[in-house]
Amino acid sequence: MRDKLAVLATYRSVVEAEVIVAVLRGYGIRAETRGTGGMVFGPYFQDPTSKGVDVIVSESKLHDARQLLDTRADEGIEEH
């Protein structure tokens, strides 16, 4: 049975969400973005989106992902 997906956080731009996904993947947590609209290219890639971009992870890794982002935020690395 596949683990359900859960929204970890919603970011204003695709680039912010993709940075978080890269960090999570670097720590072995599978993560993806959702809500990019599929057509964000060029200079608009870093602009805020109207609905935001979700970073999703499996429910079983949600707690670990939150702890990782909290730790990074405590170290002065901005999350949102």
N, CA, C, O and CB atoms as a CASP TS submission, in Angstrom:
PFRMAT TS
TARGET T0000
AUTHOR 0000-0000-0000
METHOD Language model
MODEL 1
PARENT N/A
ATOM      1  N   MET     1       0.835  -1.190   0.000  1.00  0.00           N
ATOM      2  CA  MET     1       0.000   0.000   0.000  1.00  0.00           C
ATOM      3  C   MET     1       0.875   1.247   0.000  1.00  0.00           C
ATOM      4  O   MET     1       1.860   1.325   0.734  1.00  0.00           O
ATOM      5  CB  MET     1      -0.947   0.002   1.213  1.00  0.00           C
ATOM      6  N   ARG     2       0.512   2.210  -0.819  1.00  0.00           N
ATOM      7  CA  ARG     2       1.281   3.450  -0.910  1.00  0.00           C
ATOM      8  C   ARG     2       0.934   4.375   0.246  1.00  0.00           C
ATOM      9  O   ARG     2      -0.211   4.454   0.693  1.00  0.00           O
ATOM     10  CB  ARG     2       1.020   4.153  -2.253  1.00  0.00           C
ATOM     11  N   ASP     3       1.945   5.059   0.705  1.00  0.00           N
ATOM     12  CA  ASP     3       1.764   6.041   1.765  1.00  0.00           C
ATOM     13  C   ASP     3       1.011   7.241   1.197  1.00  0.00           C
ATOM     14  O   ASP     3       1.273   7.662   0.071  1.00  0.00           O
ATOM     15  CB  ASP     3       3.135   6.475   2.369  1.00  0.00           C
ATOM     16  N   LYS     4       0.088   7.786   1.961  1.00  0.00           N
ATOM     17  CA  LYS     4      -0.638   8.983   1.528  1.00  0.00           C
ATOM     18  C   LYS     4       0.304  10.171   1.503  1.00  0.00           C
ATOM     19  O   LYS     4       1.298  10.216   2.228  1.00  0.00           O
ATOM     20  CB  LYS     4      -1.843   9.268   2.456  1.00  0.00           C
ATOM     21  N   LEU     5      -0.030  11.134   0.653  1.00  0.00           N
ATOM     22  CA  LEU     5       0.761  12.355   0.564  1.00  0.00           C
ATOM     23  C   LEU     5       0.147  13.433   1.443  1.00  0.00           C
ATOM     24  O   LEU     5      -1.064  13.462   1.657  1.00  0.00           O
ATOM     25  CB  LEU     5       0.861  12.838  -0.896  1.00  0.00           C
ATOM     26  N   ALA     6       0.997  14.316   1.948  1.00  0.00           N
ATOM     27  CA  ALA     6       0.538  15.405   2.810  1.00  0.00           C
ATOM     28  C   ALA     6       1.267  16.687   2.419  1.00  0.00           C
ATOM     29  O   ALA     6       2.418  16.658   1.985  1.00  0.00           O
ATOM     30  CB  ALA     6       0.776  15.068   4.316  1.00  0.00           C
ATOM     31  N   VAL     7       0.578  17.801   2.580  1.00  0.00           N
ATOM     32  CA  VAL     7       1.183  19.096   2.290  1.00  0.00           C
ATOM     33  C   VAL     7       2.062  19.493   3.467  1.00  0.00           C
ATOM     34  O   VAL     7       1.592  19.614   4.599  1.00  0.00           O
ATOM     35  CB  VAL     7       0.097  20.181   2.010  1.00  0.00           C
ATOM     36  N   LEU     8       3.330  19.690   3.184  1.00  0.00           N
ATOM     37  CA  LEU     8       4.278  20.141   4.198  1.00  0.00           C
ATOM     38  C   LEU     8       4.156  21.646   4.402  1.00  0.00           C
ATOM     39  O   LEU     8       4.094  22.127   5.533  1.00  0.00           O
ATOM     40  CB  LEU     8       5.720  19.769   3.800  1.00  0.00           C
ATOM     41  N   ALA     9       4.122  22.381   3.300  1.00  0.00           N
ATOM     42  CA  ALA     9       4.038  23.842   3.354  1.00  0.00           C
ATOM     43  C   ALA     9       3.643  24.353   1.981  1.00  0.00           C
ATOM     44  O   ALA     9       3.762  23.648   0.979  1.00  0.00           O
ATOM     45  CB  ALA     9       5.387  24.475   3.816  1.00  0.00           C
ATOM     46  N   THR    10       3.172  25.596   1.951  1.00  0.00           N
ATOM     47  CA  THR    10       2.837  26.253   0.695  1.00  0.00           C
ATOM     48  C   THR    10       3.726  27.481   0.565  1.00  0.00           C
ATOM     49  O   THR    10       3.846  28.282   1.493  1.00  0.00           O
ATOM     50  CB  THR    10       1.317  26.639   0.631  1.00  0.00           C
ATOM     51  N   TYR    11       4.345  27.613  -0.598  1.00  0.00           N
ATOM     52  CA  TYR    11       5.268  28.713  -0.860  1.00  0.00           C
ATOM     53  C   TYR    11       4.706  29.631  -1.929  1.00  0.00           C
ATOM     54  O   TYR    11       3.868  29.231  -2.737  1.00  0.00           O
ATOM     55  CB  TYR    11       6.641  28.180  -1.284  1.00  0.00           C
ATOM     56  N   ARG    12       5.176  30.858  -1.921  1.00  0.00           N
ATOM     57  CA  ARG    12       4.652  31.863  -2.848  1.00  0.00           C
ATOM     58  C   ARG    12       5.145  31.678  -4.269  1.00  0.00           C
ATOM     59  O   ARG    12       4.453  32.072  -5.208  1.00  0.00           O
ATOM     60  CB  ARG    12       5.020  33.235  -2.375  1.00  0.00           C
ATOM     61  N   SER    13       6.318  31.090  -4.458  1.00  0.00           N
ATOM     62  CA  SER    13       6.848  30.946  -5.810  1.00  0.00           C
ATOM     63  C   SER    13       7.367  29.529  -6.041  1.00  0.00           C
ATOM     64  O   SER    13       7.664  28.789  -5.104  1.00  0.00           O
ATOM     65  CB  SER    13       7.965  31.967  -6.060  1.00  0.00           C
ATOM     66  N   VAL    14       7.463  29.186  -7.307  1.00  0.00           N
ATOM     67  CA  VAL    14       7.974  27.871  -7.685  1.00  0.00           C
ATOM     68  C   VAL    14       9.408  27.699  -7.214  1.00  0.00           C
ATOM     69  O   VAL    14       9.775  26.643  -6.701  1.00  0.00           O
ATOM     70  CB  VAL    14       7.887  27.673  -9.202  1.00  0.00           C
ATOM     71  N   VAL    15      10.216  28.732  -7.387  1.00  0.00           N
ATOM     72  CA  VAL    15      11.625  28.606  -7.024  1.00  0.00           C
ATOM     73  C   VAL    15      11.793  28.362  -5.525  1.00  0.00           C
ATOM     74  O   VAL    15      12.646  27.565  -5.133  1.00  0.00           O
ATOM     75  CB  VAL    15      12.393  29.862  -7.441  1.00  0.00           C
ATOM     76  N   GLU    16      11.010  29.021  -4.682  1.00  0.00           N
ATOM     77  CA  GLU    16      11.080  28.768  -3.234  1.00  0.00           C
ATOM     78  C   GLU    16      10.736  27.315  -2.929  1.00  0.00           C
ATOM     79  O   GLU    16      11.432  26.651  -2.161  1.00  0.00           O
ATOM     80  CB  GLU    16      10.125  29.713  -2.467  1.00  0.00           C
ATOM     81  N   ALA    17       9.664  26.833  -3.531  1.00  0.00           N
ATOM     82  CA  ALA    17       9.230  25.453  -3.297  1.00  0.00           C
ATOM     83  C   ALA    17      10.276  24.460  -3.791  1.00  0.00           C
ATOM     84  O   ALA    17      10.545  23.463  -3.121  1.00  0.00           O
ATOM     85  CB  ALA    17       7.886  25.190  -3.988  1.00  0.00           C
ATOM     86  N   GLU    18      10.863  24.718  -4.949  1.00  0.00           N
ATOM     87  CA  GLU    18      11.866  23.807  -5.502  1.00  0.00           C
ATOM     88  C   GLU    18      13.132  23.764  -4.651  1.00  0.00           C
ATOM     89  O   GLU    18      13.774  22.718  -4.562  1.00  0.00           O
ATOM     90  CB  GLU    18      12.217  24.219  -6.922  1.00  0.00           C
ATOM     91  N   VAL    19      13.497  24.869  -4.031  1.00  0.00           N
ATOM     92  CA  VAL    19      14.652  24.876  -3.129  1.00  0.00           C
ATOM     93  C   VAL    19      14.380  23.961  -1.936  1.00  0.00           C
ATOM     94  O   VAL    19      15.243  23.176  -1.544  1.00  0.00           O
ATOM     95  CB  VAL    19      14.969  26.319  -2.647  1.00  0.00           C
ATOM     96  N   ILE    20      13.191  24.063  -1.364  1.00  0.00           N
ATOM     97  CA  ILE    20      12.834  23.209  -0.223  1.00  0.00           C
ATOM     98  C   ILE    20      12.810  21.745  -0.633  1.00  0.00           C
ATOM     99  O   ILE    20      13.282  20.884   0.110  1.00  0.00           O
ATOM    100  CB  ILE    20      11.466  23.617   0.354  1.00  0.00           C
ATOM    101  N   VAL    21      12.264  21.455  -1.808  1.00  0.00           N
ATOM    102  CA  VAL    21      12.245  20.074  -2.309  1.00  0.00           C
ATOM    103  C   VAL    21      13.676  19.546  -2.427  1.00  0.00           C
ATOM    104  O   VAL    21      13.951  18.410  -2.040  1.00  0.00           O
ATOM    105  CB  VAL    21      11.520  19.994  -3.688  1.00  0.00           C
ATOM    106  N   ALA    22      14.577  20.356  -2.952  1.00  0.00           N
ATOM    107  CA  ALA    22      15.975  19.937  -3.089  1.00  0.00           C
ATOM    108  C   ALA    22      16.613  19.661  -1.733  1.00  0.00           C
ATOM    109  O   ALA    22      17.352  18.688  -1.581  1.00  0.00           O
ATOM    110  CB  ALA    22      16.776  21.003  -3.830  1.00  0.00           C
ATOM    111  N   VAL    23      16.334  20.508  -0.753  1.00  0.00           N
ATOM    112  CA  VAL    23      16.873  20.302   0.600  1.00  0.00           C
ATOM    113  C   VAL    23      16.345  18.986   1.172  1.00  0.00           C
ATOM    114  O   VAL    23      17.115  18.179   1.693  1.00  0.00           O
ATOM    115  CB  VAL    23      16.494  21.493   1.536  1.00  0.00           C
ATOM    116  N   LEU    24      15.044  18.775   1.073  1.00  0.00           N
ATOM    117  CA  LEU    24      14.450  17.546   1.604  1.00  0.00           C
ATOM    118  C   LEU    24      15.031  16.312   0.930  1.00  0.00           C
ATOM    119  O   LEU    24      15.373  15.334   1.595  1.00  0.00           O
ATOM    120  CB  LEU    24      12.933  17.569   1.427  1.00  0.00           C
ATOM    121  N   ARG    25      15.141  16.361  -0.376  1.00  0.00           N
ATOM    122  CA  ARG    25      15.710  15.219  -1.114  1.00  0.00           C
ATOM    123  C   ARG    25      17.152  14.973  -0.702  1.00  0.00           C
ATOM    124  O   ARG    25      17.599  13.827  -0.640  1.00  0.00           O
ATOM    125  CB  ARG    25      15.634  15.460  -2.634  1.00  0.00           C
ATOM    126  N   GLY    26      17.878  16.045  -0.421  1.00  0.00           N
ATOM    127  CA  GLY    26      19.254  15.911   0.042  1.00  0.00           C
ATOM    128  C   GLY    26      19.369  15.157   1.358  1.00  0.00           C
ATOM    129  O   GLY    26      20.396  14.545   1.652  1.00  0.00           O
ATOM    130  N   TYR    27      18.310  15.209   2.139  1.00  0.00           N
ATOM    131  CA  TYR    27      18.264  14.479   3.413  1.00  0.00           C
ATOM    132  C   TYR    27      17.500  13.163   3.288  1.00  0.00           C
ATOM    133  O   TYR    27      17.156  12.543   4.295  1.00  0.00           O
ATOM    134  CB  TYR    27      17.622  15.347   4.494  1.00  0.00           C
ATOM    135  N   GLY    28      17.237  12.740   2.059  1.00  0.00           N
ATOM    136  CA  GLY    28      16.612  11.439   1.838  1.00  0.00           C
ATOM    137  C   GLY    28      15.101  11.424   1.985  1.00  0.00           C
ATOM    138  O   GLY    28      14.506  10.351   2.079  1.00  0.00           O
ATOM    139  N   ILE    29      14.471  12.586   2.007  1.00  0.00           N
ATOM    140  CA  ILE    29      13.014  12.657   2.116  1.00  0.00           C
ATOM    141  C   ILE    29      12.456  12.947   0.723  1.00  0.00           C
ATOM    142  O   ILE    29      12.754  13.983   0.129  1.00  0.00           O
ATOM    143  CB  ILE    29      12.565  13.758   3.155  1.00  0.00           C
ATOM    144  N   ARG    30      11.654  12.035   0.218  1.00  0.00           N
ATOM    145  CA  ARG    30      11.056  12.225  -1.103  1.00  0.00           C
ATOM    146  C   ARG    30      10.030  13.351  -1.024  1.00  0.00           C
ATOM    147  O   ARG    30       9.126  13.331  -0.188  1.00  0.00           O
ATOM    148  CB  ARG    30      10.395  10.906  -1.616  1.00  0.00           C
ATOM    149  N   ALA    31      10.184  14.322  -1.901  1.00  0.00           N
ATOM    150  CA  ALA    31       9.299  15.486  -1.900  1.00  0.00           C
ATOM    151  C   ALA    31       9.033  15.918  -3.336  1.00  0.00           C
ATOM    152  O   ALA    31       9.844  15.690  -4.234  1.00  0.00           O
ATOM    153  CB  ALA    31       9.913  16.656  -1.080  1.00  0.00           C
ATOM    154  N   GLU    32       7.883  16.546  -3.528  1.00  0.00           N
ATOM    155  CA  GLU    32       7.490  17.033  -4.848  1.00  0.00           C
ATOM    156  C   GLU    32       6.734  18.341  -4.671  1.00  0.00           C
ATOM    157  O   GLU    32       6.298  18.683  -3.572  1.00  0.00           O
ATOM    158  CB  GLU    32       6.619  15.981  -5.609  1.00  0.00           C
ATOM    159  N   THR    33       6.589  19.066  -5.777  1.00  0.00           N
ATOM    160  CA  THR    33       5.763  20.269  -5.752  1.00  0.00           C
ATOM    161  C   THR    33       4.435  19.965  -6.415  1.00  0.00           C
ATOM    162  O   THR    33       4.324  19.072  -7.255  1.00  0.00           O
ATOM    163  CB  THR    33       6.473  21.456  -6.457  1.00  0.00           C
ATOM    164  N   ARG    34       3.433  20.728  -6.017  1.00  0.00           N
ATOM    165  CA  ARG    34       2.091  20.595  -6.611  1.00  0.00           C
ATOM    166  C   ARG    34       1.491  21.997  -6.691  1.00  0.00           C
ATOM    167  O   ARG    34       1.609  22.797  -5.763  1.00  0.00           O
ATOM    168  CB  ARG    34       1.162  19.616  -5.761  1.00  0.00           C
ATOM    169  N   GLY    35       0.853  22.270  -7.812  1.00  0.00           N
ATOM    170  CA  GLY    35       0.199  23.558  -7.956  1.00  0.00           C
ATOM    171  C   GLY    35       0.995  24.568  -8.739  1.00  0.00           C
ATOM    172  O   GLY    35       0.752  25.771  -8.639  1.00  0.00           O
ATOM    173  N   THR    36       1.956  24.086  -9.527  1.00  0.00           N
ATOM    174  CA  THR    36       2.770  25.009 -10.316  1.00  0.00           C
ATOM    175  C   THR    36       2.049  25.469 -11.565  1.00  0.00           C
ATOM    176  O   THR    36       2.496  26.411 -12.219  1.00  0.00           O
ATOM    177  CB  THR    36       4.082  24.360 -10.694  1.00  0.00           C
ATOM    178  N   GLY    37       0.961  24.839 -11.909  1.00  0.00           N
ATOM    179  CA  GLY    37       0.239  25.199 -13.113  1.00  0.00           C
ATOM    180  C   GLY    37       0.881  24.635 -14.364  1.00  0.00           C
ATOM    181  O   GLY    37       0.311  24.728 -15.451  1.00  0.00           O
ATOM    182  N   GLY    38       2.060  24.052 -14.223  1.00  0.00           N
ATOM    183  CA  GLY    38       2.717  23.380 -15.318  1.00  0.00           C
ATOM    184  C   GLY    38       3.324  24.280 -16.383  1.00  0.00           C
ATOM    185  O   GLY    38       4.018  23.779 -17.268  1.00  0.00           O
ATOM    186  N   MET    39       3.095  25.567 -16.337  1.00  0.00           N
ATOM    187  CA  MET    39       3.583  26.450 -17.392  1.00  0.00           C
ATOM    188  C   MET    39       4.313  27.661 -16.813  1.00  0.00           C
ATOM    189  O   MET    39       4.004  28.796 -17.175  1.00  0.00           O
ATOM    190  CB  MET    39       2.423  26.910 -18.275  1.00  0.00           C
ATOM    191  N   VAL    40       5.252  27.440 -15.940  1.00  0.00           N
ATOM    192  CA  VAL    40       6.004  28.545 -15.341  1.00  0.00           C
ATOM    193  C   VAL    40       7.435  28.461 -15.854  1.00  0.00           C
ATOM    194  O   VAL    40       8.191  27.568 -15.472  1.00  0.00           O
ATOM    195  CB  VAL    40       5.960  28.493 -13.766  1.00  0.00           C
ATOM    196  N   PHE    41       7.800  29.404 -16.727  1.00  0.00           N
ATOM    197  CA  PHE    41       9.124  29.387 -17.332  1.00  0.00           C
ATOM    198  C   PHE    41       9.724  30.784 -17.315  1.00  0.00           C
ATOM    199  O   PHE    41       9.044  31.768 -17.022  1.00  0.00           O
ATOM    200  CB  PHE    41       9.058  28.846 -18.768  1.00  0.00           C
ATOM    201  N   GLY    42      10.997  30.851 -17.633  1.00  0.00           N
ATOM    202  CA  GLY    42      11.660  32.136 -17.805  1.00  0.00           C
ATOM    203  C   GLY    42      11.679  32.970 -16.548  1.00  0.00           C
ATOM    204  O   GLY    42      11.761  32.436 -15.442  1.00  0.00           O
ATOM    205  N   PRO    43      11.602  34.293 -16.713  1.00  0.00           N
ATOM    206  CA  PRO    43      11.728  35.189 -15.566  1.00  0.00           C
ATOM    207  C   PRO    43      10.572  35.067 -14.580  1.00  0.00           C
ATOM    208  O   PRO    43      10.688  35.525 -13.443  1.00  0.00           O
ATOM    209  CB  PRO    43      11.828  36.610 -16.041  1.00  0.00           C
ATOM    210  N   TYR    44       9.458  34.460 -14.990  1.00  0.00           N
ATOM    211  CA  TYR    44       8.292  34.334 -14.109  1.00  0.00           C
ATOM    212  C   TYR    44       8.421  33.177 -13.132  1.00  0.00           C
ATOM    213  O   TYR    44       7.600  33.028 -12.227  1.00  0.00           O
ATOM    214  CB  TYR    44       7.037  34.158 -14.933  1.00  0.00           C
ATOM    215  N   PHE    45       9.453  32.355 -13.313  1.00  0.00           N
ATOM    216  CA  PHE    45       9.661  31.188 -12.471  1.00  0.00           C
ATOM    217  C   PHE    45       9.777  31.572 -11.001  1.00  0.00           C
ATOM    218  O   PHE    45       9.369  30.799 -10.134  1.00  0.00           O
ATOM    219  CB  PHE    45      10.905  30.438 -12.913  1.00  0.00           C
ATOM    220  N   GLN    46      10.319  32.740 -10.704  1.00  0.00           N
ATOM    221  CA  GLN    46      10.512  33.142  -9.311  1.00  0.00           C
ATOM    222  C   GLN    46       9.441  34.089  -8.798  1.00  0.00           C
ATOM    223  O   GLN    46       9.461  34.458  -7.623  1.00  0.00           O
ATOM    224  CB  GLN    46      11.850  33.784  -9.155  1.00  0.00           C
ATOM    225  N   ASP    47       8.506  34.492  -9.653  1.00  0.00           N
ATOM    226  CA  ASP    47       7.435  35.387  -9.220  1.00  0.00           C
ATOM    227  C   ASP    47       6.421  34.647  -8.355  1.00  0.00           C
ATOM    228  O   ASP    47       6.249  33.437  -8.499  1.00  0.00           O
ATOM    229  CB  ASP    47       6.738  36.010 -10.433  1.00  0.00           C
ATOM    230  N   PRO    48       5.751  35.362  -7.462  1.00  0.00           N
ATOM    231  CA  PRO    48       4.691  34.739  -6.663  1.00  0.00           C
ATOM    232  C   PRO    48       3.568  34.206  -7.564  1.00  0.00           C
ATOM    233  O   PRO    48       3.243  34.804  -8.589  1.00  0.00           O
ATOM    234  CB  PRO    48       4.119  35.753  -5.644  1.00  0.00           C
ATOM    235  N   THR    49       2.994  33.089  -7.168  1.00  0.00           N
ATOM    236  CA  THR    49       1.860  32.532  -7.894  1.00  0.00           C
ATOM    237  C   THR    49       0.575  32.953  -7.197  1.00  0.00           C
ATOM    238  O   THR    49       0.595  33.333  -6.026  1.00  0.00           O
ATOM    239  CB  THR    49       1.957  30.984  -7.988  1.00  0.00           C
ATOM    240  N   SER    50      -0.523  32.885  -7.904  1.00  0.00           N
ATOM    241  CA  SER    50      -1.789  33.334  -7.322  1.00  0.00           C
ATOM    242  C   SER    50      -2.282  32.417  -6.207  1.00  0.00           C
ATOM    243  O   SER    50      -2.933  32.884  -5.272  1.00  0.00           O
ATOM    244  CB  SER    50      -2.845  33.428  -8.399  1.00  0.00           C
ATOM    245  N   LYS    51      -1.986  31.126  -6.288  1.00  0.00           N
ATOM    246  CA  LYS    51      -2.463  30.169  -5.280  1.00  0.00           C
ATOM    247  C   LYS    51      -1.346  29.564  -4.451  1.00  0.00           C
ATOM    248  O   LYS    51      -1.612  28.838  -3.493  1.00  0.00           O
ATOM    249  CB  LYS    51      -3.231  29.066  -5.946  1.00  0.00           C
ATOM    250  N   GLY    52      -0.113  29.848  -4.799  1.00  0.00           N
ATOM    251  CA  GLY    52       1.009  29.258  -4.090  1.00  0.00           C
ATOM    252  C   GLY    52       1.361  27.891  -4.652  1.00  0.00           C
ATOM    253  O   GLY    52       0.633  27.331  -5.471  1.00  0.00           O
ATOM    254  N   VAL    53       2.480  27.371  -4.201  1.00  0.00           N
ATOM    255  CA  VAL    53       2.982  26.077  -4.640  1.00  0.00           C
ATOM    256  C   VAL    53       3.167  25.206  -3.406  1.00  0.00           C
ATOM    257  O   VAL    53       3.905  25.567  -2.489  1.00  0.00           O
ATOM    258  CB  VAL    53       4.321  26.222  -5.440  1.00  0.00           C
ATOM    259  N   ASP    54       2.501  24.067  -3.384  1.00  0.00           N
ATOM    260  CA  ASP    54       2.603  23.142  -2.253  1.00  0.00           C
ATOM    261  C   ASP    54       3.839  22.270  -2.385  1.00  0.00           C
ATOM    262  O   ASP    54       4.186  21.828  -3.481  1.00  0.00           O
ATOM    263  CB  ASP    54       1.347  22.266  -2.152  1.00  0.00           C
ATOM    264  N   VAL    55       4.495  22.028  -1.267  1.00  0.00           N
ATOM    265  CA  VAL    55       5.524  20.997  -1.186  1.00  0.00           C
ATOM    266  C   VAL    55       4.866  19.829  -0.475  1.00  0.00           C
ATOM    267  O   VAL    55       4.367  19.963   0.642  1.00  0.00           O
ATOM    268  CB  VAL    55       6.834  21.501  -0.429  1.00  0.00           C
ATOM    269  N   ILE    56       4.872  18.678  -1.143  1.00  0.00           N
ATOM    270  CA  ILE    56       4.218  17.504  -0.567  1.00  0.00           C
ATOM    271  C   ILE    56       5.244  16.411  -0.282  1.00  0.00           C
ATOM    272  O   ILE    56       6.224  16.233  -1.006  1.00  0.00           O
ATOM    273  CB  ILE    56       3.120  16.975  -1.512  1.00  0.00           C
ATOM    274  N   VAL    57       4.979  15.696   0.792  1.00  0.00           N
ATOM    275  CA  VAL    57       5.808  14.566   1.208  1.00  0.00           C
ATOM    276  C   VAL    57       4.870  13.444   1.638  1.00  0.00           C
ATOM    277  O   VAL    57       3.670  13.669   1.799  1.00  0.00           O
ATOM    278  CB  VAL    57       6.798  14.964   2.371  1.00  0.00           C
ATOM    279  N   SER    58       5.394  12.265   1.823  1.00  0.00           N
ATOM    280  CA  SER    58       4.561  11.174   2.317  1.00  0.00           C
ATOM    281  C   SER    58       4.197  11.450   3.779  1.00  0.00           C
ATOM    282  O   SER    58       4.976  12.044   4.525  1.00  0.00           O
ATOM    283  CB  SER    58       5.294   9.801   2.173  1.00  0.00           C
ATOM    284  N   GLU    59       3.016  11.015   4.166  1.00  0.00           N
ATOM    285  CA  GLU    59       2.568  11.236   5.555  1.00  0.00           C
ATOM    286  C   GLU    59       3.556  10.673   6.564  1.00  0.00           C
ATOM    287  O   GLU    59       3.761  11.250   7.632  1.00  0.00           O
ATOM    288  CB  GLU    59       1.195  10.603   5.778  1.00  0.00           C
ATOM    289  N   SER    60       4.171   9.538   6.220  1.00  0.00           N
ATOM    290  CA  SER    60       5.101   8.908   7.164  1.00  0.00           C
ATOM    291  C   SER    60       6.370   9.732   7.374  1.00  0.00           C
ATOM    292  O   SER    60       7.069   9.531   8.367  1.00  0.00           O
ATOM    293  CB  SER    60       5.474   7.520   6.674  1.00  0.00           C
ATOM    294  N   LYS    61       6.679  10.649   6.469  1.00  0.00           N
ATOM    295  CA  LYS    61       7.870  11.502   6.584  1.00  0.00           C
ATOM    296  C   LYS    61       7.529  12.944   6.942  1.00  0.00           C
ATOM    297  O   LYS    61       8.426  13.781   7.038  1.00  0.00           O
ATOM    298  CB  LYS    61       8.649  11.477   5.285  1.00  0.00           C
ATOM    299  N   LEU    62       6.259  13.245   7.139  1.00  0.00           N
ATOM    300  CA  LEU    62       5.836  14.617   7.399  1.00  0.00           C
ATOM    301  C   LEU    62       6.497  15.187   8.653  1.00  0.00           C
ATOM    302  O   LEU    62       6.996  16.312   8.628  1.00  0.00           O
ATOM    303  CB  LEU    62       4.322  14.680   7.538  1.00  0.00           C
ATOM    304  N   HIS    63       6.506  14.440   9.727  1.00  0.00           N
ATOM    305  CA  HIS    63       7.110  14.908  10.977  1.00  0.00           C
ATOM    306  C   HIS    63       8.606  15.176  10.784  1.00  0.00           C
ATOM    307  O   HIS    63       9.112  16.212  11.216  1.00  0.00           O
ATOM    308  CB  HIS    63       6.893  13.870  12.106  1.00  0.00           C
ATOM    309  N   ASP    64       9.309  14.248  10.137  1.00  0.00           N
ATOM    310  CA  ASP    64      10.747  14.417   9.896  1.00  0.00           C
ATOM    311  C   ASP    64      11.016  15.654   9.044  1.00  0.00           C
ATOM    312  O   ASP    64      11.946  16.413   9.315  1.00  0.00           O
ATOM    313  CB  ASP    64      11.329  13.169   9.209  1.00  0.00           C
ATOM    314  N   ALA    65      10.197  15.849   8.014  1.00  0.00           N
ATOM    315  CA  ALA    65      10.379  17.007   7.127  1.00  0.00           C
ATOM    316  C   ALA    65      10.148  18.310   7.885  1.00  0.00           C
ATOM    317  O   ALA    65      10.895  19.272   7.705  1.00  0.00           O
ATOM    318  CB  ALA    65       9.423  16.922   5.919  1.00  0.00           C
ATOM    319  N   ARG    66       9.127  18.348   8.725  1.00  0.00           N
ATOM    320  CA  ARG    66       8.863  19.556   9.523  1.00  0.00           C
ATOM    321  C   ARG    66      10.012  19.842  10.479  1.00  0.00           C
ATOM    322  O   ARG    66      10.430  20.990  10.631  1.00  0.00           O
ATOM    323  CB  ARG    66       7.553  19.406  10.313  1.00  0.00           C
ATOM    324  N   GLN    67      10.517  18.807  11.115  1.00  0.00           N
ATOM    325  CA  GLN    67      11.644  18.992  12.034  1.00  0.00           C
ATOM    326  C   GLN    67      12.866  19.527  11.301  1.00  0.00           C
ATOM    327  O   GLN    67      13.561  20.410  11.804  1.00  0.00           O
ATOM    328  CB  GLN    67      11.988  17.671  12.731  1.00  0.00           C
ATOM    329  N   LEU    68      13.126  18.994  10.117  1.00  0.00           N
ATOM    330  CA  LEU    68      14.260  19.450   9.332  1.00  0.00           C
ATOM    331  C   LEU    68      14.119  20.920   8.972  1.00  0.00           C
ATOM    332  O   LEU    68      15.075  21.683   9.108  1.00  0.00           O
ATOM    333  CB  LEU    68      14.405  18.612   8.073  1.00  0.00           C
ATOM    334  N   LEU    69      12.945  21.326   8.516  1.00  0.00           N
ATOM    335  CA  LEU    69      12.738  22.726   8.157  1.00  0.00           C
ATOM    336  C   LEU    69      12.784  23.622   9.386  1.00  0.00           C
ATOM    337  O   LEU    69      13.298  24.739   9.315  1.00  0.00           O
ATOM    338  CB  LEU    69      11.406  22.898   7.435  1.00  0.00           C
ATOM    339  N   ASP    70      12.252  23.150  10.517  1.00  0.00           N
ATOM    340  CA  ASP    70      12.326  23.930  11.759  1.00  0.00           C
ATOM    341  C   ASP    70      13.774  24.123  12.192  1.00  0.00           C
ATOM    342  O   ASP    70      14.159  25.214  12.612  1.00  0.00           O
ATOM    343  CB  ASP    70      11.529  23.239  12.880  1.00  0.00           C
ATOM    344  N   THR    71      14.570  23.077  12.092  1.00  0.00           N
ATOM    345  CA  THR    71      15.981  23.152  12.454  1.00  0.00           C
ATOM    346  C   THR    71      16.703  24.145  11.557  1.00  0.00           C
ATOM    347  O   THR    71      17.496  24.957  12.032  1.00  0.00           O
ATOM    348  CB  THR    71      16.641  21.769  12.360  1.00  0.00           C
ATOM    349  N   ARG    72      16.431  24.079  10.270  1.00  0.00           N
ATOM    350  CA  ARG    72      17.075  25.005   9.322  1.00  0.00           C
ATOM    351  C   ARG    72      16.627  26.441   9.587  1.00  0.00           C
ATOM    352  O   ARG    72      17.430  27.367   9.471  1.00  0.00           O
ATOM    353  CB  ARG    72      16.747  24.607   7.859  1.00  0.00           C
ATOM    354  N   ALA    73      15.366  26.638   9.939  1.00  0.00           N
ATOM    355  CA  ALA    73      14.875  27.981  10.247  1.00  0.00           C
ATOM    356  C   ALA    73      15.553  28.514  11.515  1.00  0.00           C
ATOM    357  O   ALA    73      15.899  29.693  11.595  1.00  0.00           O
ATOM    358  CB  ALA    73      13.332  27.970  10.421  1.00  0.00           C
ATOM    359  N   ASP    74      15.739  27.630  12.505  1.00  0.00           N
ATOM    360  CA  ASP    74      16.427  28.019  13.743  1.00  0.00           C
ATOM    361  C   ASP    74      17.872  28.433  13.482  1.00  0.00           C
ATOM    362  O   ASP    74      18.439  29.249  14.209  1.00  0.00           O
ATOM    363  CB  ASP    74      16.393  26.870  14.749  1.00  0.00           C
ATOM    364  N   GLU    75      18.457  27.856  12.432  1.00  0.00           N
ATOM    365  CA  GLU    75      19.841  28.175  12.073  1.00  0.00           C
ATOM    366  C   GLU    75      19.922  29.438  11.221  1.00  0.00           C
ATOM    367  O   GLU    75      21.005  29.838  10.793  1.00  0.00           O
ATOM    368  CB  GLU    75      20.477  27.003  11.326  1.00  0.00           C
ATOM    369  N   GLY    76      18.771  30.064  10.979  1.00  0.00           N
ATOM    370  CA  GLY    76      18.773  31.310  10.221  1.00  0.00           C
ATOM    371  C   GLY    76      18.562  31.133   8.739  1.00  0.00           C
ATOM    372  O   GLY    76      18.785  32.070   7.972  1.00  0.00           O
ATOM    373  N   ILE    77      18.137  29.956   8.311  1.00  0.00           N
ATOM    374  CA  ILE    77      17.852  29.718   6.904  1.00  0.00           C
ATOM    375  C   ILE    77      16.361  29.893   6.708  1.00  0.00           C
ATOM    376  O   ILE    77      15.556  29.126   7.237  1.00  0.00           O
ATOM    377  CB  ILE    77      18.327  28.299   6.446  1.00  0.00           C
ATOM    378  N   GLU    78      16.005  30.904   5.947  1.00  0.00           N
ATOM    379  CA  GLU    78      14.599  31.264   5.789  1.00  0.00           C
ATOM    380  C   GLU    78      13.831  30.186   5.067  1.00  0.00           C
ATOM    381  O   GLU    78      14.283  29.662   4.049  1.00  0.00           O
ATOM    382  CB  GLU    78      14.466  32.574   5.046  1.00  0.00           C
ATOM    383  N   GLU    79      12.653  29.851   5.600  1.00  0.00           N
ATOM    384  CA  GLU    79      11.820  28.789   5.028  1.00  0.00           C
ATOM    385  C   GLU    79      10.805  29.316   4.046  1.00  0.00           C
ATOM    386  O   GLU    79      10.567  28.669   3.026  1.00  0.00           O
ATOM    387  CB  GLU    79      11.113  28.039   6.117  1.00  0.00           C
ATOM    388  N   HIS    80      10.196  30.453   4.299  1.00  0.00           N
ATOM    389  CA  HIS    80       9.131  30.963   3.416  1.00  0.00           C
ATOM    390  C   HIS    80       9.578  32.248   2.793  1.00  0.00           C
ATOM    391  O   HIS    80       8.836  32.848   2.016  1.00  0.00           O
ATOM    392  CB  HIS    80       7.809  31.175   4.182  1.00  0.00           C
TER
END
